[in-house]
Amino acid sequence: MDSDGTQDARGTHASPVPRPAGPPEVPAVPPRPPRAPATPPLPDGSAFLAWLRAPRPDAAPGVWRFGHRPRPAEEPEEIPTRQLLSGALIAFLVGWLIWSLLQNGYIGTWWWVPFDLIVPDAWRGGDSDLGETGTFIVYQGYELLVALVIMVGAARLGRWGEVWRRFVTPRFRRPEAQEVRTAPEDDPAQWNELRAAGAPDAAERLAAEARTGLMRDVDHARILRAWQGVRTGRHSLATFSGAVLKDGAAACLHPSGERDLPARLARHDLVTGQVRLGTTVDDARNPYAYRGTGLALGPDLLGTSLVAVGPAGSGKTGTVVRPLAESLCLHALAGRAAVVVVGAAGAGLGPADAYDVVVRIGNQESEYDLDLYGGTTDPDEAAAVLAEALVGDLADPHPGSDSRRSTTVLAQLLGPFWAVHGRFPSVPELRQLLDGAPGPFAALRQGLQEAGQESLLRELDARERQMGQPGDVGGVLGDRVALLDRPAFAGFFDTSGQSRPFTLKALDHPVRVRIDLPQRGHADASRMLARLVLAQFTASVAVREDRSLFACLLLDDATGVVTPEAVRGIQRLRSGNAGVVLTLRTLDDVARPLRGPLLGATGCRMALSGLTPWDGQDFAEVWGKEWTEARDVTDRQIIAETPAGKAVHMLRRVITGKAPTARAVTVRQVERERWSASELAHAVPAGHAVLSLTDVKGEHAPPLLVDLRG
């Protein structure tokens, strides 16, 4: 069965696509001519050099590092604007009053005593050695010095420096220059690591390509990835240098021949691997170090998986899934990642030209098929994955349960069928076997007898004995398979070798895959196929040989997909350098016993605007509580003891209409929820989300209020 996932995808490109299964560093087949970039590069390459040399300081998880300016961890105590300006004005008036009193002699001439002690007698008077002009300058200079002393004192008292920094400096601040001057030995555009390794000609060729504007961010990332292959010993230095000297910035192309995507909607930084999703709101609930910074995700965060929950129209697809899919496709072109994007047909997950393989299930014009058995030749493995897809949602939702009975039933049929036919059954054949049709069973038994497969005959006999018995799951499996045995899917899931089935075994290579599900009219089948893709993904990434390649599955609308086995599979992805992104309209689409384990298995959790209080309660529980400072203000009525005091209090009551009170403030530390269910349901504005992050190293970011439109 030709199902290695490496054939070209009909309908996705105008010309044939080279095999995406070859390593990106040294393409096995000549790539097609690269498509012209959407925006032509500048003649002198200044834009690329400015991007490459821009500062990217280390930052907390989720901070957009490109051009980032670190902020203190704690918010400095800032004087309120009204108090600051009024204090500055009062200090100026006080200074001016003191100077006026000194000038007019209202407070004596004592301030001239230092002048009399310091200045020689010969410099005083009109007949001094300095003359009238010099004497005038001496006296005026002393007065100016005193005025400066008064002004400095008033400035310190009125915090004029803070006024200048807060209100004047920002108006005259020039935009930050993107290009940073760096020393030649630290300039990334000089490729000094290649020079030090003995490839100066290749380094000079790449530096020239960067200066002339022939290199792009994807080229830079791709060549760095190829250089990593040289350092790890997978490729020789001579092969790498020869490719660079021959093709320059176009060296080591992705097998598709593409050097960029047809279009970009999000902001990407391939040096750090991040894609910007929005801006962290300048809100008191956000840590001070995050306020006003860009919010970005990369493989270091997606490696812990992400679940995003929000109602329809909250922006899950457009502001979360689409930018992440775009970013991972760029990483795939750079040889860093393999990505599978699953969603409804027409969901807006990117153009077909942005992918190497597009599987349109239920569309007869689709060039690619989907391998129902995940490309494996092991009947037991195929049975386990298929059982999860068919009846995984019917298993006991407790995280400790399993679906071994369904796996056993399928293995009792798949093993004998493979032994007789050398392939797995098609959908109609599998349905007949599960329904217990006498003809297929008799043919299978005869084939096993002729082949002398006694152990498999016993498996088939056991299946026949179990059929019709109480508790047999064969009927349920048959009913689920019947959902795929429909006219709309007649040309799909073929196992005879007549189609081109894609298998997730191809995730060993930097391939870009989009799978369109037929949700309109086939909702149950679509959920079953989504479970199949997730099960195949978790099974495939666990046995990959090259785990330096990040693998990610983006599942737009994971309704009915989260099962006990799926949660266990997600928990194992981090160790395999892989992750999943799941979106849900509500947590009610997940069985109640699985909601906590799902949120616990994913390191990144996003609650979008419009969440229900019930969903908010689950997020509030997983985010926990924190210690915060609470202030209790109490007004206490003042009781006058003397007749004069009583008269004053009576007069004050007549004027203000209120009794005299004294205010008492009590400050204490209390433990409160980071985000309560009510706040998540009612205090998250439209177009915003609350997002917590955990990277693969275990560093955490608390729940952040993020503007997904910024």
Solvent accessible surface area in square Angstrom, and as a share of the most:
residue,aa,sasa,rsa
1,M,97,0.43
2,D,77,0.40
3,S,11,0.07
4,D,61,0.32
5,G,0,0.00
6,T,4,0.02
7,Q,26,0.11
8,D,35,0.18
9,A,4,0.03
10,R,137,0.50
11,G,61,0.59
12,T,3,0.02
13,H,26,0.12
14,A,119,0.92
15,S,48,0.31
16,P,108,0.68
17,V,11,0.06
18,P,19,0.12
19,R,121,0.44
20,P,2,0.01
21,A,15,0.12
22,G,12,0.11
23,P,58,0.37
24,P,10,0.07
25,E,5,0.02
26,V,62,0.36
27,P,37,0.24
28,A,85,0.66
29,V,51,0.29
30,P,121,0.76
31,P,50,0.31
32,R,45,0.16
33,P,116,0.73
34,P,60,0.37
35,R,87,0.32
36,A,81,0.63
37,P,39,0.25
38,A,77,0.60
39,T,107,0.62
40,P,110,0.69
41,P,63,0.40
42,L,85,0.42
43,P,122,0.76
44,D,85,0.44
45,G,2,0.02
46,S,45,0.29
47,A,57,0.44
48,F,22,0.09
49,L,17,0.09
50,A,16,0.13
51,W,38,0.13
52,L,8,0.04
53,R,45,0.17
54,A,7,0.05
55,P,51,0.32
56,R,35,0.13
57,P,39,0.24
58,D,125,0.65
59,A,38,0.30
60,A,46,0.36
61,P,17,0.11
62,G,3,0.03
63,V,4,0.02
64,W,14,0.05
65,R,68,0.25
66,F,34,0.14
67,G,24,0.23
68,H,24,0.11
69,R,137,0.50
70,P,93,0.59
71,R,82,0.30
72,P,82,0.52
73,A,80,0.62
74,E,139,0.62
75,E,93,0.42
76,P,79,0.50
77,E,180,0.81
78,E,120,0.54
79,I,35,0.18
80,P,83,0.52
81,T,62,0.36
82,R,208,0.76
83,Q,108,0.48
84,L,4,0.02
85,L,82,0.41
86,S,50,0.32
87,G,29,0.27
88,A,13,0.10
89,L,106,0.53
90,I,104,0.53
91,A,3,0.02
92,F,107,0.45
93,L,89,0.44
94,V,64,0.37
95,G,9,0.08
96,W,153,0.54
97,L,93,0.46
98,I,72,0.37
99,W,60,0.21
100,S,31,0.20
101,L,55,0.28
102,L,9,0.04
103,Q,89,0.40
104,N,92,0.47
105,G,40,0.39
106,Y,162,0.61
107,I,69,0.35
108,G,33,0.32
109,T,96,0.56
110,W,156,0.55
111,W,16,0.06
112,W,48,0.17
113,V,75,0.43
114,P,62,0.39
115,F,5,0.02
116,D,72,0.37
117,L,143,0.71
118,I,136,0.69
119,V,20,0.11
120,P,66,0.42
121,D,110,0.57
122,A,54,0.42
123,W,103,0.36
124,R,66,0.24
125,G,36,0.34
126,G,47,0.45
127,D,136,0.71
128,S,16,0.10
129,D,126,0.65
130,L,74,0.37
131,G,28,0.27
132,E,134,0.60
133,T,99,0.57
134,G,16,0.15
135,T,13,0.08
136,F,126,0.52
137,I,109,0.56
138,V,32,0.18
139,Y,71,0.27
140,Q,78,0.35
141,G,37,0.35
142,Y,29,0.11
143,E,31,0.14
144,L,110,0.55
145,L,102,0.51
146,V,23,0.13
147,A,29,0.22
148,L,77,0.38
149,V,98,0.56
150,I,30,0.15
151,M,94,0.42
152,V,83,0.47
153,G,39,0.38
154,A,9,0.07
155,A,26,0.20
156,R,195,0.71
157,L,127,0.63
158,G,3,0.03
159,R,126,0.46
160,W,66,0.23
161,G,38,0.36
162,E,48,0.22
163,V,27,0.16
164,W,155,0.54
165,R,147,0.54
166,R,52,0.19
167,F,66,0.27
168,V,39,0.23
169,T,46,0.27
170,P,66,0.42
171,R,201,0.73
172,F,156,0.65
173,R,139,0.51
174,R,209,0.76
175,P,128,0.81
176,E,79,0.35
177,A,73,0.57
178,Q,97,0.43
179,E,78,0.35
180,V,52,0.30
181,R,236,0.86
182,T,58,0.34
183,A,40,0.31
184,P,100,0.63
185,E,122,0.55
186,D,102,0.53
187,D,11,0.05
188,P,53,0.33
189,A,2,0.02
190,Q,46,0.20
191,W,12,0.04
192,N,48,0.25
193,E,82,0.37
194,L,2,0.01
195,R,73,0.27
196,A,93,0.72
197,A,47,0.36
198,G,53,0.51
199,A,6,0.04
200,P,71,0.45
201,D,97,0.50
202,A,1,0.01
203,A,0,0.00
204,E,79,0.35
205,R,78,0.29
206,L,0,0.00
207,A,1,0.01
208,A,34,0.26
209,E,19,0.08
210,A,0,0.00
211,R,104,0.38
212,T,70,0.41
213,G,1,0.01
214,L,97,0.48
215,M,3,0.02
216,R,39,0.14
217,D,20,0.11
218,V,0,0.00
219,D,0,0.00
220,H,10,0.04
221,A,0,0.00
222,R,2,0.01
223,I,0,0.00
224,L,56,0.28
225,R,20,0.07
226,A,2,0.02
227,W,9,0.03
228,Q,76,0.34
229,G,0,0.00
230,V,21,0.12
231,R,141,0.51
232,T,101,0.59
233,G,62,0.59
234,R,110,0.40
235,H,43,0.19
236,S,59,0.38
237,L,59,0.29
238,A,83,0.64
239,T,62,0.36
240,F,7,0.03
241,S,21,0.13
242,G,40,0.38
243,A,27,0.21
244,V,0,0.00
245,L,83,0.41
246,K,157,0.66
247,D,57,0.29
248,G,0,0.00
249,A,1,0.01
250,A,25,0.20
251,A,0,0.00
252,C,8,0.05
253,L,12,0.06
254,H,0,0.00
255,P,2,0.01
256,S,1,0.00
257,G,0,0.00
258,E,3,0.01
259,R,27,0.10
260,D,27,0.14
261,L,8,0.04
262,P,40,0.25
263,A,50,0.39
264,R,80,0.29
265,L,128,0.63
266,A,22,0.17
267,R,129,0.47
268,H,18,0.08
269,D,0,0.00
270,L,2,0.01
271,V,59,0.34
272,T,33,0.19
273,G,3,0.03
274,Q,16,0.07
275,V,1,0.01
276,R,50,0.18
277,L,10,0.05
278,G,0,0.00
279,T,32,0.19
280,T,1,0.00
281,V,38,0.22
282,D,108,0.56
283,D,32,0.17
284,A,90,0.70
285,R,92,0.34
286,N,3,0.01
287,P,44,0.28
288,Y,36,0.14
289,A,31,0.24
290,Y,12,0.04
291,R,29,0.11
292,G,50,0.48
293,T,12,0.07
294,G,8,0.07
295,L,0,0.00
296,A,0,0.00
297,L,0,0.00
298,G,3,0.03
299,P,36,0.23
300,D,74,0.38
301,L,2,0.01
302,L,3,0.02
303,G,2,0.02
304,T,4,0.02
305,S,1,0.01
306,L,0,0.00
307,V,0,0.00
308,A,0,0.00
309,V,0,0.00
310,G,0,0.00
311,P,47,0.30
312,A,80,0.62
313,G,86,0.83
314,S,14,0.09
315,G,22,0.21
316,K,20,0.09
317,T,35,0.20
318,G,52,0.50
319,T,40,0.23
320,V,0,0.00
321,V,0,0.00
322,R,41,0.15
323,P,15,0.09
324,L,0,0.00
325,A,1,0.01
326,E,9,0.04
327,S,5,0.03
328,L,2,0.01
329,C,2,0.01
330,L,0,0.00
331,H,3,0.01
332,A,0,0.00
333,L,0,0.00
334,A,0,0.00
335,G,0,0.00
336,R,52,0.19
337,A,1,0.01
338,A,0,0.00
339,V,0,0.00
340,V,0,0.00
341,V,0,0.00
342,V,0,0.00
343,G,0,0.00
344,A,26,0.20
345,A,70,0.55
346,G,84,0.81
347,A,35,0.27
348,G,44,0.42
349,L,6,0.03
350,G,13,0.12
351,P,59,0.37
352,A,23,0.17
353,D,55,0.28
354,A,7,0.05
355,Y,2,0.01
356,D,2,0.01
357,V,0,0.00
358,V,0,0.00
359,V,0,0.00
360,R,52,0.19
361,I,6,0.03
362,G,25,0.24
363,N,61,0.31
364,Q,115,0.51
365,E,149,0.67
366,S,15,0.10
367,E,7,0.03
368,Y,3,0.01
369,D,4,0.02
370,L,0,0.00
371,D,4,0.02
372,L,5,0.03
373,Y,2,0.01
374,G,7,0.07
375,G,25,0.24
376,T,12,0.07
377,T,91,0.53
378,D,66,0.34
379,P,32,0.20
380,D,89,0.46
381,E,61,0.27
382,A,0,0.00
383,A,0,0.00
384,A,47,0.37
385,V,16,0.09
386,L,2,0.01
387,A,0,0.00
388,E,12,0.05
389,A,1,0.01
390,L,2,0.01
391,V,8,0.05
392,G,1,0.01
393,D,61,0.32
394,L,100,0.50
395,A,21,0.17
396,D,84,0.44
397,P,45,0.29
398,H,107,0.48
399,P,46,0.29
400,G,62,0.60
401,S,19,0.13
402,D,66,0.34
403,S,29,0.18
404,R,173,0.63
405,R,160,0.58
406,S,8,0.05
407,T,32,0.19
408,T,68,0.40
409,V,7,0.04
410,L,0,0.00
411,A,18,0.14
412,Q,10,0.05
413,L,0,0.00
414,L,0,0.00
415,G,8,0.08
416,P,0,0.00
417,F,12,0.05
418,W,72,0.25
419,A,39,0.30
420,V,48,0.28
421,H,93,0.42
422,G,49,0.47
423,R,57,0.21
424,F,0,0.00
425,P,0,0.00
426,S,22,0.14
427,V,7,0.04
428,P,67,0.42
429,E,51,0.23
430,L,0,0.00
431,R,84,0.31
432,Q,87,0.39
433,L,3,0.01
434,L,6,0.03
435,D,89,0.46
436,G,21,0.20
437,A,27,0.21
438,P,115,0.73
439,G,45,0.43
440,P,40,0.25
441,F,8,0.03
442,A,59,0.46
443,A,63,0.49
444,L,4,0.02
445,R,60,0.22
446,Q,106,0.47
447,G,13,0.12
448,L,0,0.00
449,Q,102,0.45
450,E,133,0.60
451,A,59,0.46
452,G,49,0.47
453,Q,65,0.29
454,E,107,0.48
455,S,61,0.39
456,L,38,0.19
457,L,18,0.09
458,R,156,0.57
459,E,70,0.32
460,L,0,0.00
461,D,44,0.23
462,A,19,0.15
463,R,0,0.00
464,E,64,0.29
465,R,160,0.58
466,Q,66,0.29
467,M,53,0.23
468,G,80,0.76
469,Q,104,0.46
470,P,130,0.82
471,G,57,0.55
472,D,39,0.20
473,V,24,0.14
474,G,1,0.01
475,G,43,0.41
476,V,64,0.37
477,L,0,0.00
478,G,2,0.02
479,D,100,0.52
480,R,45,0.16
481,V,3,0.01
482,A,22,0.17
483,L,58,0.29
484,L,6,0.03
485,D,42,0.22
486,R,128,0.47
487,P,107,0.68
488,A,33,0.26
489,F,5,0.02
490,A,83,0.65
491,G,43,0.42
492,F,17,0.07
493,F,3,0.01
494,D,38,0.20
495,T,5,0.03
496,S,60,0.39
497,G,37,0.36
498,Q,156,0.69
499,S,29,0.19
500,R,85,0.31
501,P,2,0.01
502,F,0,0.00
503,T,1,0.01
504,L,0,0.00
505,K,71,0.30
506,A,4,0.03
507,L,1,0.00
508,D,47,0.24
509,H,55,0.24
510,P,3,0.02
511,V,1,0.00
512,R,1,0.00
513,V,0,0.00
514,R,28,0.10
515,I,0,0.00
516,D,10,0.05
517,L,5,0.02
518,P,20,0.13
519,Q,59,0.26
520,R,231,0.84
521,G,74,0.71
522,H,50,0.22
523,A,48,0.37
524,D,76,0.39
525,A,3,0.02
526,S,2,0.02
527,R,85,0.31
528,M,3,0.01
529,L,1,0.00
530,A,3,0.02
531,R,9,0.03
532,L,2,0.01
533,V,0,0.00
534,L,3,0.02
535,A,13,0.10
536,Q,3,0.01
537,F,0,0.00
538,T,17,0.10
539,A,35,0.27
540,S,8,0.05
541,V,2,0.01
542,A,47,0.37
543,V,101,0.58
544,R,15,0.05
545,E,164,0.74
546,D,42,0.22
547,R,102,0.37
548,S,64,0.41
549,L,3,0.02
550,F,8,0.03
551,A,0,0.00
552,C,0,0.00
553,L,0,0.00
554,L,0,0.00
555,L,1,0.00
556,D,15,0.08
557,D,30,0.16
558,A,0,0.00
559,T,32,0.19
560,G,20,0.19
561,V,1,0.01
562,V,14,0.08
563,T,1,0.01
564,P,6,0.04
565,E,67,0.30
566,A,8,0.06
567,V,3,0.01
568,R,59,0.22
569,G,1,0.01
570,I,5,0.02
571,Q,103,0.46
572,R,126,0.46
573,L,3,0.02
574,R,102,0.37
575,S,93,0.60
576,G,4,0.04
577,N,54,0.28
578,A,0,0.00
579,G,0,0.00
580,V,0,0.00
581,V,0,0.00
582,L,0,0.00
583,T,0,0.00
584,L,0,0.00
585,R,116,0.42
586,T,33,0.19
587,L,0,0.00
588,D,90,0.47
589,D,44,0.23
590,V,3,0.02
591,A,41,0.32
592,R,136,0.50
593,P,60,0.38
594,L,3,0.02
595,R,21,0.08
596,G,49,0.47
597,P,39,0.24
598,L,0,0.00
599,L,3,0.01
600,G,53,0.50
601,A,15,0.12
602,T,1,0.00
603,G,5,0.05
604,C,0,0.00
605,R,38,0.14
606,M,1,0.00
607,A,1,0.00
608,L,0,0.00
609,S,13,0.08
610,G,46,0.45
611,L,7,0.03
612,T,55,0.32
613,P,55,0.34
614,W,178,0.62
615,D,2,0.01
616,G,0,0.00
617,Q,76,0.34
618,D,15,0.08
619,F,0,0.00
620,A,2,0.01
621,E,116,0.52
622,V,51,0.29
623,W,17,0.06
624,G,27,0.26
625,K,114,0.48
626,E,75,0.34
627,W,170,0.60
628,T,48,0.28
629,E,93,0.42
630,A,6,0.05
631,R,156,0.57
632,D,57,0.30
633,V,85,0.49
634,T,80,0.46
635,D,83,0.43
636,R,152,0.55
637,Q,89,0.40
638,I,62,0.31
639,I,122,0.62
640,A,17,0.13
641,E,149,0.67
642,T,78,0.45
643,P,114,0.72
644,A,72,0.56
645,G,21,0.21
646,K,116,0.49
647,A,61,0.47
648,V,93,0.54
649,H,41,0.18
650,M,132,0.59
651,L,110,0.55
652,R,114,0.42
653,R,118,0.43
654,V,116,0.67
655,I,126,0.64
656,T,78,0.45
657,G,62,0.59
658,K,151,0.64
659,A,32,0.25
660,P,3,0.02
661,T,64,0.37
662,A,31,0.24
663,R,174,0.63
664,A,55,0.42
665,V,77,0.44
666,T,74,0.43
667,V,73,0.42
668,R,116,0.42
669,Q,111,0.49
670,V,24,0.14
671,E,92,0.41
672,R,133,0.48
673,E,63,0.28
674,R,79,0.29
675,W,3,0.01
676,S,31,0.20
677,A,15,0.12
678,S,68,0.44
679,E,58,0.26
680,L,1,0.01
681,A,16,0.12
682,H,141,0.63
683,A,38,0.29
684,V,14,0.08
685,P,65,0.41
686,A,77,0.60
687,G,20,0.19
688,H,17,0.08
689,A,0,0.00
690,V,0,0.00
691,L,1,0.00
692,S,6,0.04
693,L,1,0.01
694,T,12,0.07
695,D,13,0.07
696,V,63,0.36
697,K,174,0.74
698,G,31,0.30
699,E,92,0.41
700,H,136,0.61
701,A,3,0.03
702,P,44,0.28
703,P,8,0.05
704,L,0,0.00
705,L,5,0.02
706,V,1,0.00
707,D,31,0.16
708,L,12,0.06
709,R,164,0.60
710,G,54,0.52
